[in-house]
Amino acid sequence: MKSVDSIAISPDGQTLASGSRDTTIKVWNLSTKKEIHTLTGHLEYVNFVAISPDGKIKIWQQMHPINYAESSSN
C-alpha cells in the first residue's frame, strides 16, 4: 500500500476521494464509511484530487499537472 497524497470532500459532505502513489483514486461514502469504488488506469501517481460542485472528480497526475480525468462522485 502506497501513501495517500490528496483527499477531497464533495460539496454536500457525503463523498470523499483520495489520490495515492499507487496510481489509484478511491471514492468513499462518508455516511456509511465504505468504499464506493476505485478508479484505476492512471500511469502516474495521483498527487491532487478535487470534487467539483457538480460531483465530478478531477485528478492531476504527477508529471501532467493540467491533465485530469473525470468521474461522477454520485
PDB file with one MODEL, atoms N, CA, C and O in Angstrom:
MODEL        1
ATOM      1  N   MET A   1       0.846  -1.179   0.000  1.00  0.00           N
ATOM      2  CA  MET A   1       0.000   0.000   0.000  1.00  0.00           C
ATOM      3  C   MET A   1       0.889   1.239   0.000  1.00  0.00           C
ATOM      4  O   MET A   1       1.834   1.338   0.783  1.00  0.00           O
ATOM      5  N   LYS A   2       0.576   2.181  -0.885  1.00  0.00           N
ATOM      6  CA  LYS A   2       1.329   3.428  -1.002  1.00  0.00           C
ATOM      7  C   LYS A   2       0.608   4.539  -0.250  1.00  0.00           C
ATOM      8  O   LYS A   2      -0.547   4.397   0.150  1.00  0.00           O
ATOM      9  N   SER A   3       1.320   5.650  -0.068  1.00  0.00           N
ATOM     10  CA  SER A   3       0.754   6.757   0.699  1.00  0.00           C
ATOM     11  C   SER A   3      -0.340   7.492  -0.066  1.00  0.00           C
ATOM     12  O   SER A   3      -0.351   7.522  -1.297  1.00  0.00           O
ATOM     13  N   VAL A   4      -1.250   8.077   0.687  1.00  0.00           N
ATOM     14  CA  VAL A   4      -2.290   8.941   0.129  1.00  0.00           C
ATOM     15  C   VAL A   4      -1.710  10.347   0.083  1.00  0.00           C
ATOM     16  O   VAL A   4      -1.229  10.859   1.094  1.00  0.00           O
ATOM     17  N   ASP A   5      -1.757  10.973  -1.096  1.00  0.00           N
ATOM     18  CA  ASP A   5      -1.193  12.309  -1.262  1.00  0.00           C
ATOM     19  C   ASP A   5      -2.236  13.412  -1.227  1.00  0.00           C
ATOM     20  O   ASP A   5      -1.902  14.567  -0.962  1.00  0.00           O
ATOM     21  N   SER A   6      -3.491  13.078  -1.489  1.00  0.00           N
ATOM     22  CA  SER A   6      -4.506  14.114  -1.561  1.00  0.00           C
ATOM     23  C   SER A   6      -5.874  13.535  -1.229  1.00  0.00           C
ATOM     24  O   SER A   6      -6.182  12.390  -1.560  1.00  0.00           O
ATOM     25  N   ILE A   7      -6.682  14.350  -0.568  1.00  0.00           N
ATOM     26  CA  ILE A   7      -8.078  13.978  -0.349  1.00  0.00           C
ATOM     27  C   ILE A   7      -8.958  15.181  -0.683  1.00  0.00           C
ATOM     28  O   ILE A   7      -8.521  16.329  -0.620  1.00  0.00           O
ATOM     29  N   ALA A   8     -10.188  14.892  -1.032  1.00  0.00           N
ATOM     30  CA  ALA A   8     -11.177  15.941  -1.290  1.00  0.00           C
ATOM     31  C   ALA A   8     -12.527  15.450  -0.796  1.00  0.00           C
ATOM     32  O   ALA A   8     -12.836  14.261  -0.870  1.00  0.00           O
ATOM     33  N   ILE A   9     -13.320  16.376  -0.295  1.00  0.00           N
ATOM     34  CA  ILE A   9     -14.672  16.063   0.162  1.00  0.00           C
ATOM     35  C   ILE A   9     -15.654  16.801  -0.739  1.00  0.00           C
ATOM     36  O   ILE A   9     -15.458  17.975  -1.055  1.00  0.00           O
ATOM     37  N   SER A  10     -16.698  16.115  -1.144  1.00  0.00           N
ATOM     38  CA  SER A  10     -17.703  16.710  -2.026  1.00  0.00           C
ATOM     39  C   SER A  10     -18.404  17.875  -1.332  1.00  0.00           C
ATOM     40  O   SER A  10     -18.456  17.922  -0.103  1.00  0.00           O
ATOM     41  N   PRO A  11     -18.943  18.816  -2.111  1.00  0.00           N
ATOM     42  CA  PRO A  11     -19.639  19.962  -1.520  1.00  0.00           C
ATOM     43  C   PRO A  11     -20.788  19.580  -0.582  1.00  0.00           C
ATOM     44  O   PRO A  11     -21.079  20.313   0.363  1.00  0.00           O
ATOM     45  N   ASP A  12     -21.441  18.447  -0.831  1.00  0.00           N
ATOM     46  CA  ASP A  12     -22.540  18.027   0.054  1.00  0.00           C
ATOM     47  C   ASP A  12     -22.056  17.262   1.286  1.00  0.00           C
ATOM     48  O   ASP A  12     -22.859  16.891   2.143  1.00  0.00           O
ATOM     49  N   GLY A  13     -20.743  17.024   1.376  1.00  0.00           N
ATOM     50  CA  GLY A  13     -20.172  16.355   2.537  1.00  0.00           C
ATOM     51  C   GLY A  13     -20.412  14.861   2.598  1.00  0.00           C
ATOM     52  O   GLY A  13     -20.146  14.245   3.630  1.00  0.00           O
ATOM     53  N   GLN A  14     -20.905  14.257   1.530  1.00  0.00           N
ATOM     54  CA  GLN A  14     -21.245  12.835   1.538  1.00  0.00           C
ATOM     55  C   GLN A  14     -20.176  11.925   0.944  1.00  0.00           C
ATOM     56  O   GLN A  14     -20.180  10.720   1.195  1.00  0.00           O
ATOM     57  N   THR A  15     -19.258  12.492   0.155  1.00  0.00           N
ATOM     58  CA  THR A  15     -18.281  11.683  -0.575  1.00  0.00           C
ATOM     59  C   THR A  15     -16.874  12.202  -0.331  1.00  0.00           C
ATOM     60  O   THR A  15     -16.648  13.411  -0.288  1.00  0.00           O
ATOM     61  N   LEU A  16     -15.932  11.283  -0.171  1.00  0.00           N
ATOM     62  CA  LEU A  16     -14.519  11.617  -0.063  1.00  0.00           C
ATOM     63  C   LEU A  16     -13.781  10.889  -1.170  1.00  0.00           C
ATOM     64  O   LEU A  16     -14.052   9.718  -1.433  1.00  0.00           O
ATOM     65  N   ALA A  17     -12.851  11.573  -1.819  1.00  0.00           N
ATOM     66  CA  ALA A  17     -11.989  10.952  -2.824  1.00  0.00           C
ATOM     67  C   ALA A  17     -10.555  11.083  -2.348  1.00  0.00           C
ATOM     68  O   ALA A  17     -10.161  12.133  -1.839  1.00  0.00           O
ATOM     69  N   SER A  18      -9.770  10.019  -2.510  1.00  0.00           N
ATOM     70  CA  SER A  18      -8.358  10.066  -2.129  1.00  0.00           C
ATOM     71  C   SER A  18      -7.501   9.628  -3.310  1.00  0.00           C
ATOM     72  O   SER A  18      -7.812   8.651  -3.992  1.00  0.00           O
ATOM     73  N   GLY A  19      -6.417  10.365  -3.541  1.00  0.00           N
ATOM     74  CA  GLY A  19      -5.466  10.029  -4.595  1.00  0.00           C
ATOM     75  C   GLY A  19      -4.173   9.563  -3.964  1.00  0.00           C
ATOM     76  O   GLY A  19      -3.718  10.146  -2.980  1.00  0.00           O
ATOM     77  N   SER A  20      -3.568   8.511  -4.520  1.00  0.00           N
ATOM     78  CA  SER A  20      -2.377   7.966  -3.880  1.00  0.00           C
ATOM     79  C   SER A  20      -1.269   7.632  -4.865  1.00  0.00           C
ATOM     80  O   SER A  20      -1.448   7.690  -6.082  1.00  0.00           O
ATOM     81  N   ARG A  21      -0.120   7.281  -4.303  1.00  0.00           N
ATOM     82  CA  ARG A  21       1.057   6.939  -5.092  1.00  0.00           C
ATOM     83  C   ARG A  21       0.946   5.578  -5.763  1.00  0.00           C
ATOM     84  O   ARG A  21       1.800   5.232  -6.580  1.00  0.00           O
ATOM     85  N   ASP A  22      -0.079   4.796  -5.443  1.00  0.00           N
ATOM     86  CA  ASP A  22      -0.260   3.518  -6.151  1.00  0.00           C
ATOM     87  C   ASP A  22      -1.065   3.709  -7.437  1.00  0.00           C
ATOM     88  O   ASP A  22      -1.500   2.730  -8.042  1.00  0.00           O
ATOM     89  N   THR A  23      -1.264   4.949  -7.856  1.00  0.00           N
ATOM     90  CA  THR A  23      -1.949   5.381  -9.081  1.00  0.00           C
ATOM     91  C   THR A  23      -3.459   5.183  -9.046  1.00  0.00           C
ATOM     92  O   THR A  23      -4.103   5.223 -10.094  1.00  0.00           O
ATOM     93  N   THR A  24      -4.031   4.974  -7.882  1.00  0.00           N
ATOM     94  CA  THR A  24      -5.480   4.799  -7.787  1.00  0.00           C
ATOM     95  C   THR A  24      -6.136   5.989  -7.094  1.00  0.00           C
ATOM     96  O   THR A  24      -5.496   6.748  -6.367  1.00  0.00           O
ATOM     97  N   ILE A  25      -7.425   6.120  -7.346  1.00  0.00           N
ATOM     98  CA  ILE A  25      -8.269   7.070  -6.644  1.00  0.00           C
ATOM     99  C   ILE A  25      -9.378   6.250  -6.002  1.00  0.00           C
ATOM    100  O   ILE A  25     -10.109   5.538  -6.691  1.00  0.00           O
ATOM    101  N   LYS A  26      -9.498   6.347  -4.714  1.00  0.00           N
ATOM    102  CA  LYS A  26     -10.559   5.633  -4.006  1.00  0.00           C
ATOM    103  C   LYS A  26     -11.648   6.635  -3.659  1.00  0.00           C
ATOM    104  O   LYS A  26     -11.371   7.760  -3.242  1.00  0.00           O
ATOM    105  N   VAL A  27     -12.893   6.203  -3.841  1.00  0.00           N
ATOM    106  CA  VAL A  27     -14.050   7.049  -3.567  1.00  0.00           C
ATOM    107  C   VAL A  27     -14.835   6.402  -2.432  1.00  0.00           C
ATOM    108  O   VAL A  27     -15.164   5.217  -2.487  1.00  0.00           O
ATOM    109  N   TRP A  28     -15.130   7.194  -1.403  1.00  0.00           N
ATOM    110  CA  TRP A  28     -15.752   6.695  -0.178  1.00  0.00           C
ATOM    111  C   TRP A  28     -17.073   7.397   0.092  1.00  0.00           C
ATOM    112  O   TRP A  28     -17.216   8.590  -0.177  1.00  0.00           O
ATOM    113  N   ASN A  29     -18.032   6.659   0.623  1.00  0.00           N
ATOM    114  CA  ASN A  29     -19.276   7.216   1.130  1.00  0.00           C
ATOM    115  C   ASN A  29     -19.029   7.546   2.600  1.00  0.00           C
ATOM    116  O   ASN A  29     -18.774   6.646   3.400  1.00  0.00           O
ATOM    117  N   LEU A  30     -19.101   8.818   2.959  1.00  0.00           N
ATOM    118  CA  LEU A  30     -18.789   9.204   4.332  1.00  0.00           C
ATOM    119  C   LEU A  30     -19.880   8.823   5.324  1.00  0.00           C
ATOM    120  O   LEU A  30     -19.600   8.680   6.514  1.00  0.00           O
ATOM    121  N   SER A  31     -21.107   8.657   4.865  1.00  0.00           N
ATOM    122  CA  SER A  31     -22.188   8.240   5.768  1.00  0.00           C
ATOM    123  C   SER A  31     -22.005   6.800   6.224  1.00  0.00           C
ATOM    124  O   SER A  31     -22.166   6.485   7.403  1.00  0.00           O
ATOM    125  N   THR A  32     -21.665   5.924   5.270  1.00  0.00           N
ATOM    126  CA  THR A  32     -21.512   4.501   5.590  1.00  0.00           C
ATOM    127  C   THR A  32     -20.071   4.119   5.918  1.00  0.00           C
ATOM    128  O   THR A  32     -19.806   3.031   6.428  1.00  0.00           O
ATOM    129  N   LYS A  33     -19.134   5.042   5.613  1.00  0.00           N
ATOM    130  CA  LYS A  33     -17.697   4.790   5.807  1.00  0.00           C
ATOM    131  C   LYS A  33     -17.206   3.600   4.978  1.00  0.00           C
ATOM    132  O   LYS A  33     -16.288   2.885   5.381  1.00  0.00           O
ATOM    133  N   LYS A  34     -17.830   3.401   3.817  1.00  0.00           N
ATOM    134  CA  LYS A  34     -17.453   2.300   2.927  1.00  0.00           C
ATOM    135  C   LYS A  34     -16.940   2.846   1.606  1.00  0.00           C
ATOM    136  O   LYS A  34     -17.353   3.908   1.142  1.00  0.00           O
ATOM    137  N   GLU A  35     -16.022   2.080   1.014  1.00  0.00           N
ATOM    138  CA  GLU A  35     -15.503   2.439  -0.293  1.00  0.00           C
ATOM    139  C   GLU A  35     -16.584   2.216  -1.348  1.00  0.00           C
ATOM    140  O   GLU A  35     -17.200   1.151  -1.391  1.00  0.00           O
ATOM    141  N   ILE A  36     -16.812   3.209  -2.191  1.00  0.00           N
ATOM    142  CA  ILE A  36     -17.790   3.102  -3.276  1.00  0.00           C
ATOM    143  C   ILE A  36     -17.145   2.421  -4.474  1.00  0.00           C
ATOM    144  O   ILE A  36     -17.697   1.464  -5.016  1.00  0.00           O
ATOM    145  N   HIS A  37     -15.984   2.906  -4.889  1.00  0.00           N
ATOM    146  CA  HIS A  37     -15.234   2.278  -5.966  1.00  0.00           C
ATOM    147  C   HIS A  37     -13.807   2.813  -6.022  1.00  0.00           C
ATOM    148  O   HIS A  37     -13.463   3.797  -5.366  1.00  0.00           O
ATOM    149  N   THR A  38     -12.993   2.142  -6.818  1.00  0.00           N
ATOM    150  CA  THR A  38     -11.611   2.542  -7.050  1.00  0.00           C
ATOM    151  C   THR A  38     -11.450   2.862  -8.525  1.00  0.00           C
ATOM    152  O   THR A  38     -11.801   2.056  -9.387  1.00  0.00           O
ATOM    153  N   LEU A  39     -10.918   4.039  -8.811  1.00  0.00           N
ATOM    154  CA  LEU A  39     -10.627   4.446 -10.184  1.00  0.00           C
ATOM    155  C   LEU A  39      -9.188   4.047 -10.493  1.00  0.00           C
ATOM    156  O   LEU A  39      -8.269   4.400  -9.754  1.00  0.00           O
ATOM    157  N   THR A  40      -8.995   3.318 -11.576  1.00  0.00           N
ATOM    158  CA  THR A  40      -7.667   2.832 -11.941  1.00  0.00           C
ATOM    159  C   THR A  40      -7.331   3.244 -13.371  1.00  0.00           C
ATOM    160  O   THR A  40      -8.136   3.873 -14.058  1.00  0.00           O
ATOM    161  N   GLY A  41      -6.139   2.879 -13.801  1.00  0.00           N
ATOM    162  CA  GLY A  41      -5.740   3.129 -15.178  1.00  0.00           C
ATOM    163  C   GLY A  41      -4.819   4.315 -15.352  1.00  0.00           C
ATOM    164  O   GLY A  41      -4.461   4.652 -16.481  1.00  0.00           O
ATOM    165  N   HIS A  42      -4.431   4.951 -14.277  1.00  0.00           N
ATOM    166  CA  HIS A  42      -3.521   6.083 -14.357  1.00  0.00           C
ATOM    167  C   HIS A  42      -2.089   5.569 -14.414  1.00  0.00           C
ATOM    168  O   HIS A  42      -1.742   4.612 -13.722  1.00  0.00           O
ATOM    169  N   LEU A  43      -1.265   6.197 -15.230  1.00  0.00           N
ATOM    170  CA  LEU A  43       0.116   5.746 -15.402  1.00  0.00           C
ATOM    171  C   LEU A  43       1.064   6.337 -14.377  1.00  0.00           C
ATOM    172  O   LEU A  43       2.168   5.829 -14.182  1.00  0.00           O
ATOM    173  N   GLU A  44       0.644   7.399 -13.726  1.00  0.00           N
ATOM    174  CA  GLU A  44       1.482   8.077 -12.747  1.00  0.00           C
ATOM    175  C   GLU A  44       0.707   8.202 -11.441  1.00  0.00           C
ATOM    176  O   GLU A  44      -0.514   8.052 -11.404  1.00  0.00           O
ATOM    177  N   TYR A  45       1.446   8.479 -10.372  1.00  0.00           N
ATOM    178  CA  TYR A  45       0.724   8.627  -9.119  1.00  0.00           C
ATOM    179  C   TYR A  45      -0.093   9.912  -9.124  1.00  0.00           C
ATOM    180  O   TYR A  45       0.268  10.898  -9.767  1.00  0.00           O
ATOM    181  N   VAL A  46      -1.186   9.876  -8.402  1.00  0.00           N
ATOM    182  CA  VAL A  46      -2.132  10.984  -8.355  1.00  0.00           C
ATOM    183  C   VAL A  46      -1.757  11.873  -7.182  1.00  0.00           C
ATOM    184  O   VAL A  46      -1.863  11.469  -6.024  1.00  0.00           O
ATOM    185  N   ASN A  47      -1.311  13.105  -7.496  1.00  0.00           N
ATOM    186  CA  ASN A  47      -0.876  13.960  -6.400  1.00  0.00           C
ATOM    187  C   ASN A  47      -1.876  15.047  -6.031  1.00  0.00           C
ATOM    188  O   ASN A  47      -1.639  15.804  -5.090  1.00  0.00           O
ATOM    189  N   PHE A  48      -2.991  15.138  -6.754  1.00  0.00           N
ATOM    190  CA  PHE A  48      -4.030  16.088  -6.362  1.00  0.00           C
ATOM    191  C   PHE A  48      -5.373  15.600  -6.886  1.00  0.00           C
ATOM    192  O   PHE A  48      -5.488  15.165  -8.032  1.00  0.00           O
ATOM    193  N   VAL A  49      -6.368  15.678  -6.046  1.00  0.00           N
ATOM    194  CA  VAL A  49      -7.734  15.303  -6.430  1.00  0.00           C
ATOM    195  C   VAL A  49      -8.680  16.365  -5.870  1.00  0.00           C
ATOM    196  O   VAL A  49      -8.458  16.895  -4.781  1.00  0.00           O
ATOM    197  N   ALA A  50      -9.727  16.667  -6.621  1.00  0.00           N
ATOM    198  CA  ALA A  50     -10.734  17.636  -6.187  1.00  0.00           C
ATOM    199  C   ALA A  50     -12.102  17.144  -6.644  1.00  0.00           C
ATOM    200  O   ALA A  50     -12.209  16.375  -7.599  1.00  0.00           O
ATOM    201  N   ILE A  51     -13.139  17.592  -5.958  1.00  0.00           N
ATOM    202  CA  ILE A  51     -14.507  17.273  -6.367  1.00  0.00           C
ATOM    203  C   ILE A  51     -15.209  18.596  -6.644  1.00  0.00           C
ATOM    204  O   ILE A  51     -15.315  19.451  -5.765  1.00  0.00           O
ATOM    205  N   SER A  52     -15.684  18.752  -7.867  1.00  0.00           N
ATOM    206  CA  SER A  52     -16.336  19.999  -8.271  1.00  0.00           C
ATOM    207  C   SER A  52     -17.770  20.045  -7.739  1.00  0.00           C
ATOM    208  O   SER A  52     -18.303  19.020  -7.314  1.00  0.00           O
ATOM    209  N   PRO A  53     -18.392  21.217  -7.758  1.00  0.00           N
ATOM    210  CA  PRO A  53     -19.767  21.341  -7.252  1.00  0.00           C
ATOM    211  C   PRO A  53     -20.775  20.418  -7.936  1.00  0.00           C
ATOM    212  O   PRO A  53     -21.789  20.060  -7.337  1.00  0.00           O
ATOM    213  N   ASP A  54     -20.504  20.027  -9.193  1.00  0.00           N
ATOM    214  CA  ASP A  54     -21.432  19.119  -9.884  1.00  0.00           C
ATOM    215  C   ASP A  54     -21.124  17.645  -9.616  1.00  0.00           C
ATOM    216  O   ASP A  54     -21.736  16.766 -10.222  1.00  0.00           O
ATOM    217  N   GLY A  55     -20.173  17.367  -8.706  1.00  0.00           N
ATOM    218  CA  GLY A  55     -19.879  15.991  -8.312  1.00  0.00           C
ATOM    219  C   GLY A  55     -18.823  15.295  -9.141  1.00  0.00           C
ATOM    220  O   GLY A  55     -18.573  14.109  -8.928  1.00  0.00           O
ATOM    221  N   LYS A  56     -18.187  15.991 -10.084  1.00  0.00           N
ATOM    222  CA  LYS A  56     -17.128  15.376 -10.890  1.00  0.00           C
ATOM    223  C   LYS A  56     -15.828  15.352 -10.094  1.00  0.00           C
ATOM    224  O   LYS A  56     -15.494  16.306  -9.391  1.00  0.00           O
ATOM    225  N   ILE A  57     -15.109  14.251 -10.216  1.00  0.00           N
ATOM    226  CA  ILE A  57     -13.815  14.112  -9.560  1.00  0.00           C
ATOM    227  C   ILE A  57     -12.737  14.505 -10.559  1.00  0.00           C
ATOM    228  O   ILE A  57     -12.654  13.931 -11.645  1.00  0.00           O
ATOM    229  N   LYS A  58     -11.912  15.483 -10.197  1.00  0.00           N
ATOM    230  CA  LYS A  58     -10.826  15.972 -11.041  1.00  0.00           C
ATOM    231  C   LYS A  58      -9.517  15.416 -10.497  1.00  0.00           C
ATOM    232  O   LYS A  58      -9.270  15.440  -9.291  1.00  0.00           O
ATOM    233  N   ILE A  59      -8.686  14.917 -11.399  1.00  0.00           N
ATOM    234  CA  ILE A  59      -7.457  14.242 -10.994  1.00  0.00           C
ATOM    235  C   ILE A  59      -6.272  14.846 -11.730  1.00  0.00           C
ATOM    236  O   ILE A  59      -6.297  14.983 -12.953  1.00  0.00           O
ATOM    237  N   TRP A  60      -5.236  15.207 -10.985  1.00  0.00           N
ATOM    238  CA  TRP A  60      -3.992  15.682 -11.570  1.00  0.00           C
ATOM    239  C   TRP A  60      -2.912  14.665 -11.261  1.00  0.00           C
ATOM    240  O   TRP A  60      -2.729  14.271 -10.110  1.00  0.00           O
ATOM    241  N   GLN A  61      -2.199  14.243 -12.291  1.00  0.00           N
ATOM    242  CA  GLN A  61      -1.127  13.265 -12.126  1.00  0.00           C
ATOM    243  C   GLN A  61       0.211  13.983 -11.970  1.00  0.00           C
ATOM    244  O   GLN A  61       0.345  15.148 -12.347  1.00  0.00           O
ATOM    245  N   GLN A  62       1.176  13.299 -11.425  1.00  0.00           N
ATOM    246  CA  GLN A  62       2.475  13.865 -11.092  1.00  0.00           C
ATOM    247  C   GLN A  62       3.127  14.629 -12.238  1.00  0.00           C
ATOM    248  O   GLN A  62       3.492  15.790 -12.058  1.00  0.00           O
ATOM    249  N   MET A  63       3.283  14.030 -13.388  1.00  0.00           N
ATOM    250  CA  MET A  63       4.029  14.651 -14.474  1.00  0.00           C
ATOM    251  C   MET A  63       3.154  15.485 -15.409  1.00  0.00           C
ATOM    252  O   MET A  63       3.681  16.162 -16.291  1.00  0.00           O
ATOM    253  N   HIS A  64       1.858  15.453 -15.242  1.00  0.00           N
ATOM    254  CA  HIS A  64       0.942  16.182 -16.116  1.00  0.00           C
ATOM    255  C   HIS A  64      -0.050  16.976 -15.268  1.00  0.00           C
ATOM    256  O   HIS A  64      -1.207  16.576 -15.140  1.00  0.00           O
ATOM    257  N   PRO A  65       0.390  18.099 -14.686  1.00  0.00           N
ATOM    258  CA  PRO A  65      -0.471  18.811 -13.746  1.00  0.00           C
ATOM    259  C   PRO A  65      -1.762  19.366 -14.335  1.00  0.00           C
ATOM    260  O   PRO A  65      -2.705  19.637 -13.591  1.00  0.00           O
ATOM    261  N   ILE A  66      -1.830  19.542 -15.653  1.00  0.00           N
ATOM    262  CA  ILE A  66      -3.082  20.026 -16.218  1.00  0.00           C
ATOM    263  C   ILE A  66      -3.937  18.890 -16.770  1.00  0.00           C
ATOM    264  O   ILE A  66      -5.070  19.106 -17.199  1.00  0.00           O
ATOM    265  N   ASN A  67      -3.389  17.687 -16.756  1.00  0.00           N
ATOM    266  CA  ASN A  67      -4.126  16.510 -17.215  1.00  0.00           C
ATOM    267  C   ASN A  67      -5.094  16.074 -16.117  1.00  0.00           C
ATOM    268  O   ASN A  67      -4.725  16.043 -14.944  1.00  0.00           O
ATOM    269  N   TYR A  68      -6.310  15.743 -16.484  1.00  0.00           N
ATOM    270  CA  TYR A  68      -7.244  15.251 -15.478  1.00  0.00           C
ATOM    271  C   TYR A  68      -8.208  14.261 -16.097  1.00  0.00           C
ATOM    272  O   TYR A  68      -8.415  14.228 -17.310  1.00  0.00           O
ATOM    273  N   ALA A  69      -8.776  13.473 -15.242  1.00  0.00           N
ATOM    274  CA  ALA A  69      -9.828  12.541 -15.637  1.00  0.00           C
ATOM    275  C   ALA A  69     -11.054  12.907 -14.822  1.00  0.00           C
ATOM    276  O   ALA A  69     -10.934  13.547 -13.778  1.00  0.00           O
ATOM    277  N   GLU A  70     -12.209  12.517 -15.275  1.00  0.00           N
ATOM    278  CA  GLU A  70     -13.422  12.853 -14.551  1.00  0.00           C
ATOM    279  C   GLU A  70     -14.268  11.619 -14.303  1.00  0.00           C
ATOM    280  O   GLU A  70     -14.329  10.712 -15.133  1.00  0.00           O
ATOM    281  N   SER A  71     -14.911  11.599 -13.166  1.00  0.00           N
ATOM    282  CA  SER A  71     -15.862  10.550 -12.837  1.00  0.00           C
ATOM    283  C   SER A  71     -16.844  11.127 -11.846  1.00  0.00           C
ATOM    284  O   SER A  71     -16.443  11.854 -10.937  1.00  0.00           O
ATOM    285  N   SER A  72     -18.086  10.831 -11.990  1.00  0.00           N
ATOM    286  CA  SER A  72     -19.082  11.339 -11.059  1.00  0.00           C
ATOM    287  C   SER A  72     -18.876  10.717  -9.691  1.00  0.00           C
ATOM    288  O   SER A  72     -18.628   9.516  -9.580  1.00  0.00           O
ATOM    289  N   SER A  73     -18.979  11.530  -8.646  1.00  0.00           N
ATOM    290  CA  SER A  73     -18.855  11.014  -7.283  1.00  0.00           C
ATOM    291  C   SER A  73     -20.182  10.507  -6.762  1.00  0.00           C
ATOM    292  O   SER A  73     -20.244   9.950  -5.665  1.00  0.00           O
ATOM    293  N   ASN A  74     -21.237  10.689  -7.521  1.00  0.00           N
ATOM    294  CA  ASN A  74     -22.576  10.262  -7.086  1.00  0.00           C
ATOM    295  C   ASN A  74     -22.816   8.804  -7.373  1.00  0.00           C
ATOM    296  O   ASN A  74     -23.891   8.284  -7.071  1.00  0.00           O
TER     297      ASN A  74
ENDMDL
END
